[in-house]
Amino acid sequence: MLHLLGGEIKEVSSMASKLSPVGAEVDDQSMTLVRFADGKVGYVGSCWTSPGIFCVRVFGQKGLMHYEIDFGAWDTPHLLHTNSTLYIQRGKDGYGKREEIKIPESDMFRAELEMFADTVRTGKPSELTADNGNVALAVVYAALRSIELKGQYVRIADIVNEARGRLRAAA
């Protein structure tokens, strides 16, 4: 999501903790800072011990955009629009003048599969590219390495180059 919204990701720094009250054996919360090639910053936070919500918030010089999905409806993807919020806030007036945007009825999982099928059928590129998938995986691997390195920044290019080297060695 951040790659789509912000552009090329240069490096990430991440930390994680195991704080689950049920004694999870894996990290159950994390925070990953993302530095884009053009200097912008972003972050991805996750916590499996709190209520399930997926949200994206984009801050800009002239306002912000907020999108949220309640995971309570995740098992009914054709109804996600009824449990989602999308709004924009412009200028300094903030919350009082935010503009809610109606989310059209859809099934995001079906839409993704149909987009993929259309690409296969027509050969026309879409947002679903191998490059986008590779970038997403590289960000995850860089975040995991950063956790091992106690939060040091890890360059995405280094992760990609290491993967290419393993592929060459395997070939």
Protein Blocks (a to p, Z undefined) as FASTA:
>chain_A
ZZmmnopafbdcdddddfbfnlpabdfbdcdddddfkopacdddddfkbccddddddddf
kbccdddddfklmmmmmlmmmmcccdddehjklmmlcccdddddddfklmmmmmmmmmmm
nopacfbdfklmmmmmmmmmmmmmmmmnnopacdfklmmmmmmmmmmmmZZ
